[in-house]
Amino acid sequence: MIEHADVQFYKENGYLLVKGVFNQDEVAAMREAVENIIQRAARSNADHNHAWQGDFLPPEQLKKLVLKGFHDVHFHDAAFTRAVIHPNMTAVLNAIIGPNVQMHHTKMLVKPPANGAAFPMHQDYPYFPHRDHSMLAASIHLDDADTENGCLRVIPGSHKQGPLQHVGMHYLNHKEHPISSGTPCPAEAGDVLFFNYLTIHGSDVNRSTRTRRNVLIQYRDAADLPTVNSHFDWGMGLMVSGENPDFKNIGPNFKIADDKPGEEKEVSQK
């Protein structure tokens, strides 16, 4: 599935599209899971619009755009737990990251037809910076994606620039980095786009009559440590491949609500 030349391409360009990682039955199961999550969120009054705000698009256009996004989807449906540790995924991760791979978090992004929101160009680094920059995203395509329905775009080689200054941490200056500056990465359902968290990327509005559904899984080398106390959840650090070299560094710390409202106590998984 992945050759030495593919690994070299990733190192040089900061991204790699791998074809046919998931078969169509697996894709169908994840599509159904996405739909069920949206329906359960609606019944729980937790179905919000997660479209990005800012000055990268005119205000009158922004308010019309819609994005369905939920984090930690592996806690909502086992289809995504299977995807996280899928043998085809780990084969690519081992070639790019190494033998010891951890999951950091998961999320789903759904761009509905005609008004699916854009993602301005940005790096993922500001959200969860790590020491060795091994962190990457694996974007699982559940639909065919092209420029018409807002496929992902990347700036090849941009990961070599290191961390860049973002507008309010969220996105890069859209005048210097317009979405149109990115190289389109069209893909078919079942393909996965792997890209480093320093690689500049984004996507345009879905102007088609087709839905664009993606599930993103963030992975890192097990020895790579966060440099900022942010973006922690119960599932972070799950060993996807290999072993954890640091026996004492397992599971993040959390605060658990006490019986009395407003009171909390710290709890560690260690």
Phi and psi in degrees as GROMACS dihedral restraints (atoms count N, CA, C in turn):
[ dihedral_restraints ]
;  ai    aj    ak    al  type     phi  dphi    fc
    3     4     5     6     1  -134.7    20    10
    4     5     6     7     1   132.2    20    10
    6     7     8     9     1  -108.9    20    10
    7     8     9    10     1   170.6    20    10
    9    10    11    12     1   -57.6    20    10
   10    11    12    13     1   -38.3    20    10
   12    13    14    15     1   -63.6    20    10
   13    14    15    16     1   -32.8    20    10
   15    16    17    18     1   -66.4    20    10
   16    17    18    19     1   -41.8    20    10
   18    19    20    21     1   -63.8    20    10
   19    20    21    22     1   -41.6    20    10
   21    22    23    24     1   -63.9    20    10
   22    23    24    25     1   -38.0    20    10
   24    25    26    27     1   -62.1    20    10
   25    26    27    28     1   -44.0    20    10
   27    28    29    30     1   -61.4    20    10
   28    29    30    31     1   -46.4    20    10
   30    31    32    33     1   -62.1    20    10
   31    32    33    34     1   -36.6    20    10
   33    34    35    36     1   -79.3    20    10
   34    35    36    37     1   -38.9    20    10
   36    37    38    39     1  -106.7    20    10
   37    38    39    40     1   -16.5    20    10
   39    40    41    42     1    82.7    20    10
   40    41    42    43     1     8.7    20    10
   42    43    44    45     1  -156.3    20    10
   43    44    45    46     1   162.6    20    10
   45    46    47    48     1  -158.4    20    10
   46    47    48    49     1   125.7    20    10
   48    49    50    51     1   -94.0    20    10
   49    50    51    52     1   122.9    20    10
   51    52    53    54     1  -112.4    20    10
   52    53    54    55     1   124.3    20    10
   54    55    56    57     1   -82.5    20    10
   55    56    57    58     1   145.2    20    10
   57    58    59    60     1    59.4    20    10
   58    59    60    61     1    37.0    20    10
   60    61    62    63     1   -66.4    20    10
   61    62    63    64     1   -38.1    20    10
   63    64    65    66     1  -116.5    20    10
   64    65    66    67     1   140.7    20    10
   66    67    68    69     1   -81.7    20    10
   67    68    69    70     1   173.8    20    10
   69    70    71    72     1   -69.7    20    10
   70    71    72    73     1   -28.1    20    10
   72    73    74    75     1   -67.4    20    10
   73    74    75    76     1   -40.3    20    10
   75    76    77    78     1   -67.4    20    10
   76    77    78    79     1   -39.1    20    10
   78    79    80    81     1   -63.0    20    10
   79    80    81    82     1   -43.9    20    10
   81    82    83    84     1   -61.9    20    10
   82    83    84    85     1   -39.5    20    10
   84    85    86    87     1   -64.4    20    10
   85    86    87    88     1   -39.6    20    10
   87    88    89    90     1   -72.4    20    10
   88    89    90    91     1   -34.6    20    10
   90    91    92    93     1   -60.8    20    10
   91    92    93    94     1   -46.3    20    10
   93    94    95    96     1   -61.9    20    10
   94    95    96    97     1   -39.6    20    10
   96    97    98    99     1   -63.7    20    10
   97    98    99   100     1   -41.1    20    10
   99   100   101   102     1   -60.1    20    10
  100   101   102   103     1   -47.3    20    10
  102   103   104   105     1   -61.9    20    10
  103   104   105   106     1   -41.1    20    10
  105   106   107   108     1   -66.3    20    10
  106   107   108   109     1   -37.6    20    10
  108   109   110   111     1   -63.1    20    10
  109   110   111   112     1   -44.6    20    10
  111   112   113   114     1   -61.2    20    10
  112   113   114   115     1   -41.9    20    10
  114   115   116   117     1   -66.8    20    10
  115   116   117   118     1   -41.5    20    10
  117   118   119   120     1   -67.0    20    10
  118   119   120   121     1   -36.7    20    10
  120   121   122   123     1   -63.3    20    10
  121   122   123   124     1   -41.2    20    10
  123   124   125   126     1   -63.5    20    10
  124   125   126   127     1   -42.1    20    10
  126   127   128   129     1   -66.8    20    10
  127   128   129   130     1   -25.0    20    10
  129   130   131   132     1   -95.8    20    10
  130   131   132   133     1     8.8    20    10
  132   133   134   135     1    57.0    20    10
  133   134   135   136     1    36.2    20    10
  135   136   137   138     1  -119.3    20    10
  136   137   138   139     1    17.2    20    10
  138   139   140   141     1   -94.2    20    10
  139   140   141   142     1    95.3    20    10
  141   142   143   144     1  -112.3    20    10
  142   143   144   145     1   160.5    20    10
  144   145   146   147     1   -84.4    20    10
  145   146   147   148     1   122.1    20    10
  147   148   149   150     1  -105.6    20    10
  148   149   150   151     1    23.6    20    10
  150   151   152   153     1   -63.2    20    10
  151   152   153   154     1   139.9    20    10
  153   154   155   156     1   -69.7    20    10
  154   155   156   157     1   141.3    20    10
  156   157   158   159     1  -106.7    20    10
  157   158   159   160     1   162.1    20    10
  159   160   161   162     1   149.0    20    10
  160   161   162   163     1  -168.6    20    10
  162   163   164   165     1  -103.3    20    10
  163   164   165   166     1    15.4    20    10
  165   166   167   168     1   -79.5    20    10
  166   167   168   169     1   -13.8    20    10
  168   169   170   171     1  -138.0    20    10
  169   170   171   172     1   154.2    20    10
  171   172   173   174     1   -58.5    20    10
  172   173   174   175     1   143.0    20    10
  174   175   176   177     1   -55.5    20    10
  175   176   177   178     1   -38.4    20    10
  177   178   179   180     1   -67.0    20    10
  178   179   180   181     1   -26.9    20    10
  180   181   182   183     1   -81.9    20    10
  181   182   183   184     1   -39.3    20    10
  183   184   185   186     1   -58.8    20    10
  184   185   186   187     1   -43.1    20    10
  186   187   188   189     1   -69.1    20    10
  187   188   189   190     1   -13.4    20    10
  189   190   191   192     1   -91.5    20    10
  190   191   192   193     1   -10.7    20    10
  192   193   194   195     1   -89.7    20    10
  193   194   195   196     1   149.4    20    10
  195   196   197   198     1  -130.6    20    10
  196   197   198   199     1   140.9    20    10
  198   199   200   201     1  -144.7    20    10
  199   200   201   202     1   126.8    20    10
  201   202   203   204     1   -98.2    20    10
  202   203   204   205     1   118.5    20    10
  204   205   206   207     1  -140.8    20    10
  205   206   207   208     1   130.7    20    10
  207   208   209   210     1  -136.4    20    10
  208   209   210   211     1   137.2    20    10
  210   211   212   213     1   -87.8    20    10
  211   212   213   214     1   164.2    20    10
  213   214   215   216     1    54.8    20    10
  214   215   216   217     1    48.8    20    10
  216   217   218   219     1   -67.7    20    10
  217   218   219   220     1   -19.5    20    10
  219   220   221   222     1   -68.8    20    10
  220   221   222   223     1   -15.3    20    10
  222   223   224   225     1   -85.2    20    10
  223   224   225   226     1   -13.3    20    10
  225   226   227   228     1   -98.9    20    10
  226   227   228   229     1   -28.1    20    10
  228   229   230   231     1  -155.4    20    10
  229   230   231   232     1   135.3    20    10
  231   232   233   234     1   -68.3    20    10
  232   233   234   235     1   -16.6    20    10
  234   235   236   237     1   -58.6    20    10
  235   236   237   238     1   -33.8    20    10
  237   238   239   240     1   -83.4    20    10
  238   239   240   241     1   -26.9    20    10
  240   241   242   243     1   -63.0    20    10
  241   242   243   244     1   -41.9    20    10
  243   244   245   246     1   -65.0    20    10
  244   245   246   247     1   -37.2    20    10
  246   247   248   249     1   -65.8    20    10
  247   248   249   250     1   -39.1    20    10
  249   250   251   252     1   -56.5    20    10
  250   251   252   253     1   -40.5    20    10
  252   253   254   255     1  -109.8    20    10
  253   254   255   256     1    17.4    20    10
  255   256   257   258     1   -57.6    20    10
  256   257   258   259     1   136.4    20    10
  258   259   260   261     1   -55.5    20    10
  259   260   261   262     1   -36.9    20    10
  261   262   263   264     1   -67.3    20    10
  262   263   264   265     1   -33.7    20    10
  264   265   266   267     1   -68.9    20    10
  265   266   267   268     1   -48.2    20    10
  267   268   269   270     1   -65.7    20    10
  268   269   270   271     1   -30.1    20    10
  270   271   272   273     1   -62.2    20    10
  271   272   273   274     1   -42.4    20    10
  273   274   275   276     1   -70.6    20    10
  274   275   276   277     1   -43.3    20    10
  276   277   278   279     1   -61.5    20    10
  277   278   279   280     1   -41.5    20    10
  279   280   281   282     1   -63.4    20    10
  280   281   282   283     1   -36.6    20    10
  282   283   284   285     1   -71.1    20    10
  283   284   285   286     1   -34.6    20    10
  285   286   287   288     1   -90.4    20    10
  286   287   288   289     1   -47.0    20    10
  288   289   290   291     1   -93.2    20    10
  289   290   291   292     1   -45.8    20    10
  291   292   293   294     1   136.2    20    10
  292   293   294   295     1  -172.8    20    10
  294   295   296   297     1   -73.9    20    10
  295   296   297   298     1   -26.6    20    10
  297   298   299   300     1  -108.9    20    10
  298   299   300   301     1   103.6    20    10
  300   301   302   303     1  -122.1    20    10
  301   302   303   304     1   134.5    20    10
  303   304   305   306     1  -116.0    20    10
  304   305   306   307     1   148.0    20    10
  306   307   308   309     1   -82.5    20    10
  307   308   309   310     1   143.1    20    10
  309   310   311   312     1  -102.3    20    10
  310   311   312   313     1   -54.2    20    10
  312   313   314   315     1  -164.9    20    10
  313   314   315   316     1   170.7    20    10
  315   316   317   318     1  -129.5    20    10
  316   317   318   319     1   158.0    20    10
  318   319   320   321     1  -160.9    20    10
  319   320   321   322     1   159.2    20    10
  321   322   323   324     1  -119.0    20    10
  322   323   324   325     1   147.6    20    10
  324   325   326   327     1  -134.4    20    10
  325   326   327   328     1   122.5    20    10
  327   328   329   330     1  -121.3    20    10
  328   329   330   331     1   118.7    20    10
  330   331   332   333     1  -102.0    20    10
  331   332   333   334     1   109.3    20    10
  333   334   335   336     1   -70.3    20    10
  334   335   336   337     1   163.8    20    10
  336   337   338   339     1   -61.9    20    10
  337   338   339   340     1   148.5    20    10
  339   340   341   342     1    74.6    20    10
  340   341   342   343     1   -37.2    20    10
  342   343   344   345     1  -136.3    20    10
  343   344   345   346     1    26.6    20    10
  345   346   347   348     1   -66.5    20    10
  346   347   348   349     1   129.3    20    10
  348   349   350   351     1   -67.8    20    10
  349   350   351   352     1   154.2    20    10
  351   352   353   354     1   -85.8    20    10
  352   353   354   355     1   158.2    20    10
  354   355   356   357     1  -115.6    20    10
  355   356   357   358     1   113.2    20    10
  357   358   359   360     1   -62.5    20    10
  358   359   360   361     1   160.2    20    10
  360   361   362   363     1   -65.2    20    10
  361   362   363   364     1   135.7    20    10
  363   364   365   366     1  -163.0    20    10
  364   365   366   367     1   169.5    20    10
  366   367   368   369     1  -106.3    20    10
  367   368   369   370     1   150.9    20    10
  369   370   371   372     1   -80.8    20    10
  370   371   372   373     1   -15.8    20    10
  372   373   374   375     1   -48.7    20    10
  373   374   375   376     1   -46.5    20    10
  375   376   377   378     1   -59.0    20    10
  376   377   378   379     1   -24.7    20    10
  378   379   380   381     1   -78.7    20    10
  379   380   381   382     1   -33.2    20    10
  381   382   383   384     1  -152.0    20    10
  382   383   384   385     1    70.4    20    10
  384   385   386   387     1   -64.3    20    10
  385   386   387   388     1   141.6    20    10
  387   388   389   390     1  -128.7    20    10
  388   389   390   391     1   158.6    20    10
  390   391   392   393     1   -65.0    20    10
  391   392   393   394     1   -47.1    20    10
  393   394   395   396     1  -101.9    20    10
  394   395   396   397     1    -0.5    20    10
  396   397   398   399     1    58.1    20    10
  397   398   399   400     1    34.3    20    10
  399   400   401   402     1   -81.5    20    10
  400   401   402   403     1   -12.9    20    10
  402   403   404   405     1   -59.1    20    10
  403   404   405   406     1   134.3    20    10
  405   406   407   408     1  -140.8    20    10
  406   407   408   409     1   160.8    20    10
  408   409   410   411     1  -106.7    20    10
  409   410   411   412     1   140.1    20    10
  411   412   413   414     1  -113.8    20    10
  412   413   414   415     1   107.2    20    10
  414   415   416   417     1   -94.9    20    10
  415   416   417   418     1   107.9    20    10
  417   418   419   420     1   -86.4    20    10
  418   419   420   421     1   122.4    20    10
  420   421   422   423     1   -88.7    20    10
  421   422   423   424     1   121.5    20    10
  423   424   425   426     1  -100.3    20    10
  424   425   426   427     1    -3.7    20    10
  426   427   428   429     1  -141.0    20    10
  427   428   429   430     1   157.7    20    10
  429   430   431   432     1   -62.3    20    10
  430   431   432   433     1   137.0    20    10
  432   433   434   435     1  -126.4    20    10
  433   434   435   436     1   135.7    20    10
  435   436   437   438     1  -145.9    20    10
  436   437   438   439     1  -174.7    20    10
  438   439   440   441     1   -65.5    20    10
  439   440   441   442     1   -26.0    20    10
  441   442   443   444     1   -70.0    20    10
  442   443   444   445     1   -39.1    20    10
  444   445   446   447     1  -105.8    20    10
  445   446   447   448     1    23.7    20    10
  447   448   449   450     1    80.4    20    10
  448   449   450   451     1    49.5    20    10
  450   451   452   453     1   -66.8    20    10
  451   452   453   454     1   161.8    20    10
  453   454   455   456     1   -65.5    20    10
  454   455   456   457     1   146.0    20    10
  456   457   458   459     1  -126.4    20    10
  457   458   459   460     1   142.9    20    10
  459   460   461   462     1  -131.6    20    10
  460   461   462   463     1   158.1    20    10
  462   463   464   465     1  -103.2    20    10
  463   464   465   466     1   103.1    20    10
  465   466   467   468     1   -56.8    20    10
  466   467   468   469     1   133.5    20    10
  468   469   470   471     1    79.7    20    10
  469   470   471   472     1    -2.1    20    10
  471   472   473   474     1   -68.4    20    10
  472   473   474   475     1   -19.3    20    10
  474   475   476   477     1   -64.7    20    10
  475   476   477   478     1   -20.7    20    10
  477   478   479   480     1   -74.9    20    10
  478   479   480   481     1   -12.0    20    10
  480   481   482   483     1   -78.2    20    10
  481   482   483   484     1   -14.0    20    10
  483   484   485   486     1    77.7    20    10
  484   485   486   487     1  -172.5    20    10
  486   487   488   489     1   -63.2    20    10
  487   488   489   490     1   136.4    20    10
  489   490   491   492     1  -115.4    20    10
  490   491   492   493     1   157.1    20    10
  492   493   494   495     1   -71.6    20    10
  493   494   495   496     1   127.2    20    10
  495   496   497   498     1  -108.8    20    10
  496   497   498   499     1   158.6    20    10
  498   499   500   501     1   -79.9    20    10
  499   500   501   502     1   109.4    20    10
  501   502   503   504     1    58.0    20    10
  502   503   504   505     1    29.3    20    10
  504   505   506   507     1    74.5    20    10
  505   506   507   508     1   -14.9    20    10
  507   508   509   510     1   -87.5    20    10
  508   509   510   511     1   -47.9    20    10
  510   511   512   513     1  -148.9    20    10
  511   512   513   514     1   164.9    20    10
  513   514   515   516     1   -80.8    20    10
  514   515   516   517     1   162.7    20    10
  516   517   518   519     1   -55.6    20    10
  517   518   519   520     1   114.5    20    10
  519   520   521   522     1   -69.4    20    10
  520   521   522   523     1   -18.4    20    10
  522   523   524   525     1   -75.7    20    10
  523   524   525   526     1   -33.4    20    10
  525   526   527   528     1   -84.6    20    10
  526   527   528   529     1   -28.6    20    10
  528   529   530   531     1  -131.6    20    10
  529   530   531   532     1    68.9    20    10
  531   532   533   534     1   -67.0    20    10
  532   533   534   535     1   154.8    20    10
  534   535   536   537     1   -56.9    20    10
  535   536   537   538     1   -34.7    20    10
  537   538   539   540     1   -64.8    20    10
  538   539   540   541     1   -15.7    20    10
  540   541   542   543     1   -77.2    20    10
  541   542   543   544     1   -13.8    20    10
  543   544   545   546     1   -80.9    20    10
  544   545   546   547     1   148.6    20    10
  546   547   548   549     1   -78.9    20    10
  547   548   549   550     1   119.6    20    10
  549   550   551   552     1   -62.8    20    10
  550   551   552   553     1   143.1    20    10
  552   553   554   555     1  -122.4    20    10
  553   554   555   556     1    72.9    20    10
  555   556   557   558     1   -62.5    20    10
  556   557   558   559     1   145.7    20    10
  558   559   560   561     1  -149.7    20    10
  559   560   561   562     1   163.3    20    10
  561   562   563   564     1  -107.5    20    10
  562   563   564   565     1   159.2    20    10
  564   565   566   567     1   -56.1    20    10
  565   566   567   568     1   129.2    20    10
  567   568   569   570     1   102.1    20    10
  568   569   570   571     1   -16.4    20    10
  570   571   572   573     1   -79.2    20    10
  571   572   573   574     1   156.4    20    10
  573   574   575   576     1  -130.7    20    10
  574   575   576   577     1   129.8    20    10
  576   577   578   579     1  -100.1    20    10
  577   578   579   580     1   117.4    20    10
  579   580   581   582     1   -98.7    20    10
  580   581   582   583     1   131.1    20    10
  582   583   584   585     1  -148.6    20    10
  583   584   585   586     1   143.0    20    10
  585   586   587   588     1   -65.7    20    10
  586   587   588   589     1   150.3    20    10
  588   589   590   591     1   -72.7    20    10
  589   590   591   592     1    -5.7    20    10
  591   592   593   594     1   -94.4    20    10
  592   593   594   595     1   -10.7    20    10
  594   595   596   597     1   -71.5    20    10
  595   596   597   598     1   126.0    20    10
  597   598   599   600     1   -69.3    20    10
  598   599   600   601     1   129.8    20    10
  600   601   602   603     1  -151.5    20    10
  601   602   603   604     1   166.4    20    10
  603   604   605   606     1  -179.2    20    10
  604   605   606   607     1  -173.8    20    10
  606   607   608   609     1  -156.8    20    10
  607   608   609   610     1   152.4    20    10
  609   610   611   612     1   -88.9    20    10
  610   611   612   613     1   177.5    20    10
  612   613   614   615     1   -65.2    20    10
  613   614   615   616     1   145.7    20    10
  615   616   617   618     1   -81.5    20    10
  616   617   618   619     1   105.0    20    10
  618   619   620   621     1  -101.3    20    10
  619   620   621   622     1     6.3    20    10
  621   622   623   624     1   -93.1    20    10
  622   623   624   625     1  -177.0    20    10
  624   625   626   627     1   -97.5    20    10
  625   626   627   628     1    11.2    20    10
  627   628   629   630     1  -113.8    20    10
  628   629   630   631     1   141.9    20    10
  630   631   632   633     1   -73.3    20    10
  631   632   633   634     1   146.7    20    10
  633   634   635   636     1  -121.0    20    10
  634   635   636   637     1   107.7    20    10
  636   637   638   639     1  -111.0    20    10
  637   638   639   640     1   128.5    20    10
  639   640   641   642     1  -132.2    20    10
  640   641   642   643     1   146.6    20    10
  642   643   644   645     1  -118.5    20    10
  643   644   645   646     1   126.1    20    10
  645   646   647   648     1  -106.5    20    10
  646   647   648   649     1   131.9    20    10
  648   649   650   651     1  -121.2    20    10
  649   650   651   652     1   125.3    20    10
  651   652   653   654     1   -95.4    20    10
  652   653   654   655     1   130.7    20    10
  654   655   656   657     1  -125.6    20    10
  655   656   657   658     1   159.7    20    10
  657   658   659   660     1  -151.6    20    10
  658   659   660   661     1   162.9    20    10
  660   661   662   663     1   -67.2    20    10
  661   662   663   664     1   138.1    20    10
  663   664   665   666     1   -61.9    20    10
  664   665   666   667     1   -22.8    20    10
  666   667   668   669     1   -90.4    20    10
  667   668   669   670     1    -5.2    20    10
  669   670   671   672     1   -85.4    20    10
  670   671   672   673     1   124.5    20    10
  672   673   674   675     1  -106.8    20    10
  673   674   675   676     1   145.1    20    10
  675   676   677   678     1   -67.7    20    10
  676   677   678   679     1   146.2    20    10
  678   679   680   681     1  -103.6    20    10
  679   680   681   682     1    -6.7    20    10
  681   682   683   684     1  -135.0    20    10
  682   683   684   685     1   140.7    20    10
  684   685   686   687     1   -80.3    20    10
  685   686   687   688     1    81.0    20    10
  687   688   689   690     1  -148.0    20    10
  688   689   690   691     1   158.9    20    10
  690   691   692   693     1    58.2    20    10
  691   692   693   694     1    46.0    20    10
  693   694   695   696     1   -95.0    20    10
  694   695   696   697     1   143.7    20    10
  696   697   698   699     1  -149.2    20    10
  697   698   699   700     1   172.6    20    10
  699   700   701   702     1   -62.2    20    10
  700   701   702   703     1   -28.8    20    10
  702   703   704   705     1   -89.8    20    10
  703   704   705   706     1    -9.4    20    10
  705   706   707   708     1   -61.9    20    10
  706   707   708   709     1   134.7    20    10
  708   709   710   711     1    97.0    20    10
  709   710   711   712     1     2.2    20    10
  711   712   713   714     1   -57.4    20    10
  712   713   714   715     1   127.4    20    10
  714   715   716   717     1   -75.3    20    10
  715   716   717   718     1   116.8    20    10
  717   718   719   720     1   -92.1    20    10
  718   719   720   721     1   -31.4    20    10
  720   721   722   723     1  -154.6    20    10
  721   722   723   724     1   141.2    20    10
  723   724   725   726     1    77.0    20    10
  724   725   726   727     1  -144.3    20    10
  726   727   728   729     1  -137.3    20    10
  727   728   729   730     1   158.7    20    10
  729   730   731   732     1   -87.2    20    10
  730   731   732   733     1   116.5    20    10
  732   733   734   735     1   -72.0    20    10
  733   734   735   736     1   -16.0    20    10
  735   736   737   738     1  -110.8    20    10
  736   737   738   739     1   100.3    20    10
  738   739   740   741     1   -60.9    20    10
  739   740   741   742     1   -31.4    20    10
  741   742   743   744     1   -88.6    20    10
  742   743   744   745     1    -6.8    20    10
  744   745   746   747     1  -106.4    20    10
  745   746   747   748     1    75.9    20    10
  747   748   749   750     1  -132.0    20    10
  748   749   750   751     1   130.4    20    10
  750   751   752   753     1    71.4    20    10
  751   752   753   754     1   136.0    20    10
  753   754   755   756     1   -79.2    20    10
  754   755   756   757     1   167.8    20    10
  756   757   758   759     1   -92.2    20    10
  757   758   759   760     1   149.9    20    10
  759   760   761   762     1  -139.7    20    10
  760   761   762   763     1   165.2    20    10
  762   763   764   765     1  -107.0    20    10
  763   764   765   766     1   131.9    20    10
  765   766   767   768     1  -110.8    20    10
  766   767   768   769     1   132.5    20    10
  768   769   770   771     1   -63.1    20    10
  769   770   771   772     1   133.9    20    10
  771   772   773   774     1   -78.5    20    10
  772   773   774   775     1   175.1    20    10
  774   775   776   777     1   -62.6    20    10
  775   776   777   778     1   -31.7    20    10
  777   778   779   780     1   -88.1    20    10
  778   779   780   781     1   128.1    20    10
  780   781   782   783     1   -56.2    20    10
  781   782   783   784     1   137.2    20    10
  783   784   785   786     1    89.6    20    10
  784   785   786   787     1   -12.2    20    10
  786   787   788   789     1  -102.8    20    10
  787   788   789   790     1   137.7    20    10
  789   790   791   792     1  -131.8    20    10
  790   791   792   793     1   155.8    20    10
  792   793   794   795     1  -135.4    20    10
  793   794   795   796     1   147.0    20    10
  795   796   797   798     1   -78.6    20    10
  796   797   798   799     1   141.6    20    10
  798   799   800   801     1  -135.8    20    10
  799   800   801   802     1   140.7    20    10
  801   802   803   804     1  -117.4    20    10
  802   803   804   805     1   144.2    20    10
  804   805   806   807     1   -81.8    20    10
  805   806   807   808     1    -8.6    20    10
